[in-house]
Amino acid sequence: MIGNDLVDLTLAKTESNWRRKGYLNKIFTIAEQEIILSAAKPDEMVWTFWSMKEAAYKIHNRKTGVRNFAPTKLACWVEFAGNNITGFVRIDEVIYFTETSIFSDYIHTIAGCCFEQLPEIKTSIYEWPNNEFDYKKLGAGCVSHHGRFLALVY
C-alpha cells in the first residue's frame, strides 16, 4: 500500500495560521514542535510534518479500517537532504516510511510500508483545476488534492 499528501503552500499560508495559540500542541509532538520552532523555514517544516502524517494515515486507515486521525499520535522522524526529506511516521507500533519533496509552490510526501518501496512509487502532479480530467480512471494507488494541485501516486 502507498499513500501521499500534497500541500499547496499559497493556500496553506492564507487558510491556516499555525502560529495561533495552541495550534502546534494540537497537531505536533513535542519533538516535532522543537524542530519546527528551530527550523530556518518553520512554515515549510509545519507542512512537511503535516503531509507526512497525512500520507501515512491514508495507508494506516486503509489497512486497519480505523478512521481516527489524531495527529499527535502520529510521530514523525526526519532526515534532511537538500529539498528532499526522508523519514518515517510511527502510528502505535506501526512504521510508515516517507519521502518529502519541497517545491516553491507545494510540498509533496509519498509513504510506503517499507523503505525499499519508496523509489518504486511513481508520482504525477497536475495543476488543478486547469487540467480537469477523470483522474479516477487512471487507477492511482492514492490521490491527494489541495488548492491548485492534484497528486496521483502509483
N, C-alpha and C positions, 0 to 999 in steps of 0.2 A: 504494500500500500504506500501511496505517496500523498503528500499534502503541499499546499503552497498558500502564500498570502502576499498581497501587494498593498502598499500604502502610497496613495497619491499625496506627495508632500505639500503641495499647494493647498489641497482641500484639508489635510490634517492641520495645517497651520491656522486656517480660518475657522474650522469646526471644533477643534479640541484644544483647550487651554490646560495642558498638563502641569503648568506651574501653579494652578489654583490649589488652595489649601486642601490637603487630604487626597488629591488625585493619585500621587505616586504610591501612597500607602495602600490604596485600594487595588492597585494593578500589579505592583512590583514587589519582589522580595527585598529585604534589607540590603543584601549583596548587590542586587541589580540597581537599587537606588543609589548606592555608593558609586557604582560605575557610571551611571547617568550623570550624577552631580559633579563628578570629576572629569568627565569627558570634554575634549576640545569642542565637540559638536553635540551638545546634550540633546537637541531635537532629534538628530539622526539616531542617537542611542535609544531614545524612548521608542521610536517607531521600529527600530531594529528588534528590540526585545518584544514589542507588541506583535510584529509579524512572525517572529519565531514561535511565540506562544500560539498564535492562531493557526499556523501551518501544522504544528504538532497536534494541536487539539482536533483538527479536522481528521487526522488519521485515528487518533485515540477514540473519537466519537464513533467513527465507522467500525472500529474493531470491537468496542465494548457495547455500543448502543446507548451509552450513558450520555445524556445531554446536561452537563453541569459545568459550564465554563466559569471556573473560579480562578482567575488569573494568578493570584498569589500562591496557588497550589501547583502552578507550573513554574519550575525553577530553571532558569537559563544559565548556561556556561558558554563563554565565547573565547575565540582566539582570532586576533586581527591579522589581516594580510592585505594591506592597501585598502581598496574599496570592496574587498570580499571578506566576509567573516564566516568562519566555520564554528560549529558548536553543537550543543545538544540541549534538549529540553527534557527534564525529568518530570513525569506525571506519576505520582505514587511511586511505584518501584519500576516503572517502565521508562526506557530511554528512547528518544527520537532524535536522530541526527539531522543537523540543519546546515544549510549554506545560504548566506545572505549576500546580495549584491546591492550596492548603494549607487544610485544614479542621481543626476541633478534634479529630476522630476519625481522620482519614485524610489521606493525600497522594495525589493522582492526577495522572499525567502522560499526555498524548497525544503521539504522534510521527507525523511525516509526512516524505515525501521532499522536499517543498518547503514553504516558509513559508506560501505562499498557501493551501495545503491545510488548515492548522490550523483556521481559522474554519468550514470546511465539515464538520468531524468532529462527529458527534452522539454524545453520551455518555449512557448510562443507568447509574446506580449504585443497587444494591439492598443492603439488609441481608440477609446470608446466614448461616445457612440459614433465617431467618424467612420468606423469600419463595421457598421452593424451587419451582422450575418447570423445565421442559426448555428452558433458555436456548439450547441448540444449535439449536433450531428457528427462532430469531429471525434467524439468518444474520448475526451480528455479524462485523465485519472483524477483530476481535481481542478476546480475553477475558482478564481478569485477576481473580484472586480471592486474597484474603489475609484470614485471620481472619474477621471478621464481615461482610466486604463482597465484593461481586461488581461488576465494572465491565465493561460492554459498550460497544464503540465501533463506529460505522457510518460 
